Amino acid sequence: MLSPPPFLISPSLVQPPLLYYSLSHIHVLLFYLCLSGLMIVICVALGLKLHFGRVGTPAKKPPKTVFPSQEHSRVL
């Protein structure tokens, strides 16, 4: 009967590197998720800034239009 490969005999020697790699992959995945989220926020902020002008300043109100009926009521 053939003997099993050595890594099947002692799984405790194999588990720590696998655990380490899985944790490092989780950290890399979280890093890329945060980075992509930050890039999305920056792109949205830049798009809003280009669309609405400066960020933080209120939009200018349009000037009031005076209708002829209002002018007559002011004159009288």
Secondary structure, DSSP 8 states (H G I E B T S, - for coil): -----HHHH-GGGTHHHHHHHHHHHHHHHHHHHHHHHHHHHHHHHHHHHHHHSSTTS----------HHHHHHHH-
